[in-house]
Structure formats: structure tokens, C-alpha cells
Amino acid sequence: MNEGLAGEGVVMSAVRRCVVTVAAAVKRLTRPLPAYSGNSWHRFFPWLDDPRKFAIAAAIGFAVMLFGMLLIDAPASNAVGSLPRAVVWFFQEITDFGKSGWFLWPLGILFLALAALPRNLTPVSQAVLAAAMVRVGFLFVAIGAPGLFVTIIKRLIGRARPFVTGIADPFVFDPTRWSAAYASLPSGHATAAFSVLAAFGCLWPRARTMLLIYALLIAVSRVVVRAHYPTDVAAGALVGIVGVLLVRRWFALQRLGFSIQPDGSVRQLPGPPFKRIKSVARALLA
């Protein structure tokens, strides 16, 4: 009886620690931007300092998108039908690995587990734990935020997926449908895959080559399985990468894992060495 009550008390204590720590983390992340000289939002959106360059870049992007819709989308979707069955099967098998849940669920559970750990640690161990939570939190937000944005915007755009109308017509739009069949632009899988590439690549640059291969395979698979046009995938890739860079800049302005350099660039703050992480893990498991 007493053992059961003691076990329940341990669990409730861990839950309380988790709730308090998560609430503190959210409050820390969402606090107003520090008061830098000048407009803080210009620190977050540095391209606002030169609107002309931003307008030119936007115009070029629109022109490239229109070019792809006119000359690439329909031929590419029609060409998929002549691919060998083995190739199509391969991409059908891997395409679902582009879902963000493959990363968000483990990252979310890991963050909650770290938040529930005891706090009666040495100052060094607490610093290591805090650094780990910042990095896990960054990965979760950097992958989740672009995905949430795309989930909403793709239904507002209302672009039909390939062959929804019987043919590959990339100019079919109907925002009133609010259905998966009319949620082609941008590609959610491509957004997730390229946000994974950018987010993990920010923390571990050496892994970028393997991450790029993963992202490209997922992007190609969405066209091969006829779920998206090439421009859907390109738009998703752009949203994923830009979204991660914006999240990284927000973290840097809050000095959470990253910092803003005098020239305006973002640099990753040094994290604890692997040996220190192992020693803290052993202490927690002891």
C-alpha cells in the first residue's frame, strides 16, 4: 500500500515538474523581442531594410513558379505513367516517411521526458540539461511551425492535385472545396522533409549531405505517386527552409541555442561536449 502511494507520488511529482518546466519554456520562447537599437522586427526580418531587393526576389520567385506551372508540371505528371513499376513501387514505399510526425512525436516525447527530470542536479548538470532542451525544442518548433503554416495555407490556396479532374491541369484552383484533393500547393511532405534538412543541418552541419538525399527522395516521391506537381514540391521545400531559418533567427534573438553576430548573421552557441552529456545521463540513471 505504502509502496503504491510512494510510486504514485513520484509520478505526480514528475508530472508537476514537466508541466511547470514546459510552461516556463513556452513563456521564455514567446517573450517580446529584446530591445535592440532600431526596430526589433527588422532584426527578425532583415530584408525589410531593403524592400526593393525583397520585391525583386518575390517577383523572380513568382516568375519561376509561373514558368514551372506552364512548362513543367503537366509534362512531369504525365511522364510518371511511363516509369517502371519497380521505380514507382520504391517511391510509394518511402513517401510516407516524409510526414512530420516521424520527427515531431519523438522530439515532443523527448522534450517532455527532459522536462520531467529531477532538478536537484549540480549547476553543471542543470546547464547541460537546459542546453539539451533548447536544442530539442528548436528542432520541434522548426519542423512543426512550417508544417502548421502549410496545413492552413494550402487549403486557402485550393490547388487541385494532379488528375483530380481527370487530367493533369496545374491551373485548377478552388479554395472553397477545403478538402485534401484541393490542397496540393505547397506540398506538406516536401515542407516537412526540407525543414528536417534545415533544422538538423543547423545543429549538425556534417549531416547535411545525408539529410539532403532524404529530402530529395521525399520530394521526388510526391511527384511520382502523383500527389503533387513539381511546383508544389518546390514551394514546400522553400517554405520548409525559410521557416526553419526564421525559427532559428527567433531563437537567436532570444539567445536560445543561437546568437546574432554584429554583421547580422546567426551563429550556433557552443553546446556541452558529448562526454559531459554522458556523465549527466549516468548521474540521472544512477
C-alpha angles and dihedrals in degrees: 000000000000090000090054092050090047091051091049089050091053091051094048091048090053091048091051091049090049094050094046093046094047091048090050091048093051091047091049093049096046099045116122116279115269115265102258121173108280127007112341091210089060086058088055095042102032092175088070086078088072110030092176093063090047091050091049092049091049091050092050091049091051091049092050090049092050091047090053093049092050101043111016114031102066097038091049093049092048092047091059089074091067096052118113113266091239091058092049091047091052093053092044089056096050103035096087090059085076092072112114091225090077086069106024096056096052092042093048093048091047091051092050091047091052090047091054095053119113117270098211090102133126116270090253092052091047090052091051091049091048092050091051092050092050092054095045089047091050092052091048095049094040092054097035101046097058089044092053091048092051093046089060102036097047091061092047089053092047100198114173118239119241114291095004086127093039096265137059099263111159092189098067110115129167115162090180093069095070091189137124090253089062098042101087103122117098108016112239093204092051090048091053095045095050093042087055089050093050098039098048090037090058090059100033110027093178090066094058096097094056091041091051091053089051093048094048092049091052091046093051091045092060090059094042093053088048093239093123145015119244091254090055088056093045091051091048091050091051093049091048095051097041091045092055092047090052092049090048090052091050090052089047092052087053090045091238108147093325138054138205114244124217090258091054097255122130122242129188113242114235113266130208116286118256092248090058091049090052092050091051091048091051091049091052093048094046 
